[in-house]
């Protein structure tokens, strides 16, 4: 079942952008699915952030820009530096390949976080039978190997910034923090289970020791049955003392 969708829009424009604001306006209109040349703004939409390519040193123009929200990222591509011919419809998918891959990395992180949080919740609710150790291992491996910092994604600052904003708008960092907090809860639950297991093992050892003592006492009592009364009385007193100590250990183990 699809929990939600994230849309990536791309558009090819006939000219490069002299000002970054122009590129951002075009990307925003594309995000709103309206004519890119239309003058439009919406102050109620506060979750929109922008990124763009670097300004070319030769023509002093920008080649691309994108508008990023929590539901969509919209790219506007102009011609390549020194070119006046816009990107064709056939070449547009190839131009957007890297941007699509960047978006998919963030979506993978977002939805894996959602699934892990659900698994941990189901485990605590008793719906899932997955072991706590296995669940904790899965979460730690994802944090260690399934996430990337912006500097690991690209050496280009504008790509790193796009990635950083995508993570922010999709709540990836908050979801990772939530998983880390739940790992602490898993640790506490595992410690509680281990403590109960150790108590049961201690009680079993105590019970076996108790029966071993009784068996040994009966053997010795049989050996002493023909002896003096004082010897037998002393032995019985010693056995009672041992039994009292054993019962005390059992009571502490139950607690």
N, C-alpha and C positions, 0 to 999 in steps of 0.2 A: 504494500500500500504506500502510495506517495504521501509523505507528510506535508510537504510544501514544495514550491518550485522557485527557482531563481532564474531570471531572464537576462540574456546578454544580447543587446542590440548593436548592430554595426551599420554605419552609413558612409558612403564615399561622397566627398564634396568636390566641386570643380576647382576650388582655389585653396591655397594654403592660407593660414590665418596670421594677419599682421599683428593683432593683439590677442593676448591670452583670453581676455574677457569675451571676445567674439567666439573663440573656440568653445569656451565654457557655455555660452548661451546656446550655441548650436547643439551641443551635447545634451543640455538640459531639455531643450525642445524635443530632441529625439527621445529622451527618457519619457516625456509626457505624450509622445506619439502625435505631435502636431507639426505643422509646417516649420522647418528649421529657420526660415527667414522671418517668422512672426515675432513681434515684440510681446513677450509674455513673461510673467513672474508670478510666484505664489508664495507669499510670506509665511503661510501656514505650514509649508513643507520645510522642516528644519533639519532633516537628516540627510541632506544632499551635500556631498563633498566632491572636489574635483582634483584631477591630475592631468598633466599634459606632458608632451615631449619637450625636449630642450629647444630653445630658440636657435635656429641655424645662424652661424656666424657670417655666412655669405649673403643670404637674402633677408636675414633678420625676421623670418617668419616661423610660425609653429606648424608642425606637420600633423599633429593629432591632439585630441583631448578626450577626456571621458568624464561622465557624471556618474557618481556612485551612490547608491542608496541601499537600504536593507532588503529591497525586493528586486533590484535590477542594476546592471551596469551598462551604460550606453556609450559606445565609442564613435567618434567622428574622425574620419581619416581624410586628409587632404593629399594632393599629389606628393611624390617624393621630392627631396631637395633638388632644385634646378629643373624640375619638370613642370609642365603646364597641363599635361593630360591627366585627368582624374583616373583613379583606380576603376577598372571595369568590374562589372558584376561577377564575371567569371573568376577574376583575380581576388575578389574581396574575401572569400573564405580562407585562402592562403594567407592573406594579410592579417587575418584575425586569429590564426592558429595559436600563436604564442599567448595572446590575450585570453583565449578560451582556456588554454592549459593553466594559466595563472588563476583564473576563476575556478576551475575544477579542483585545484589544490585546496583552495579555501573552502569550497563546498564539501570536499572529502573530510576536512578537519571538523567542520561544523556538524555534519550529520553523524560522524563517528562519535563526537562528544555527546550528541543527543542519544545515540544508541547505548553508549556506556552508562550514561546517567540513568536510562531506563532499566538496564540490567541490574545496576546496583540497587535501584529502588525496588525492583521486583524481588531481589534477593532478601532485602530487609522485610518486605511484606510477606515473605514465605511463598510467593508465587513461583519463584525459580529455585531449582535444586542445585544450581551451579555452585561449586565450592568457593569459599571466600578467597582461598589462596589463588585459585585459577582466575577469579575475577580481578583480584588485585594485580596479578601478573599481566593480564591483558591490558589493564588501564596504564600500568607503568611502562609497558612496552610501547603503547601508543604515544604516550607523552615523550618517551625517549627517541623513538624512531619515526613516528607518524606526523610529527609537526616540524615546521621549518620557520626559522627567524627570517625577517626581511633580507638580511645580508646573505643568507644562504640561497635565496631565490635568484638574485641577480646582482651584478656589480653596478647596474645603472640606477641612479637615485630615483628617477621618475617611476621605474618599474617597482622598486622597493616601496615607494610611497603609495602606489596603486594597491600593492599587496597589503600594506599596513592598513590602509583605509578599508579595504575589503574585509579584513579580519575584524576591524573595529565595528563596522556597520552590521556584520553578521554575528557579533557577540562571541567570536571564537575564544578570545582571551578570557572572558568571563566564564565561559563553559569549561575551559581548562582549569581555572581556579576552583570551580565547583567540584570537578573531578578530584583534584588534589585534596580538597576538604573531605570528600567522601572516602578517599583512600585512608585518611586518618581514622574515620569511623570504622572502616573495614579492619584496620589494625587493632582497634579496641575490641571489636567483636571477636577477632581471631585470638587475642590474648584471653578473653573471657572463656572461649571454647577450650583453649589449651589448659587454662586453670582448672576447669571442671574435669577435663580428662585426667589431669595429674591427680586430682582429688580421688577420682574413681580408682585409679591404679593404686594409690596409697592405701585405700580402703581394702582393695582385693588382696594386696600384699599382707596387710594387717590380719585379715580373716584367715588367710592360709597359715600365717605365722601362729595365730591363736590355736588353730586345729593341730598344728605340728607340736606345739607346747603341750596340749592335752594328751596327744598320743604318746609323747615322751614321758609325761607324768604318769600315765597309766602303766607304762612299761616299768618305770622305776618303782611305782607303788606295788606292782606285782612282785618285783624283786625283793622289796622290803616287807612284804606281807608277813614274813615269819620273824621279823626283827622286833626290837623293843618298841614300846608305846611312845616313849619320848622322841625317838627317831622319826616315827611315823607322824607324830603331831608336828614336829618341826618342818617336815617335808610338806605337809598339808598347808601350813602357814605360808611357806615359800610360794607354793602354787597359787594360793589365793592372792598374794601380793602381785605375782606376775599377771594373773587374770585382771586385777584392778588396773594395772598399768596398760594392759592391752585394750581394755574398754575405754580408758581415757584417750588413747590414741585414736580409736575408732570414732569417738564423739568429735574430736577436733577435725578429723578428716571429713566428716559429714558437714561441718560448718564451712 
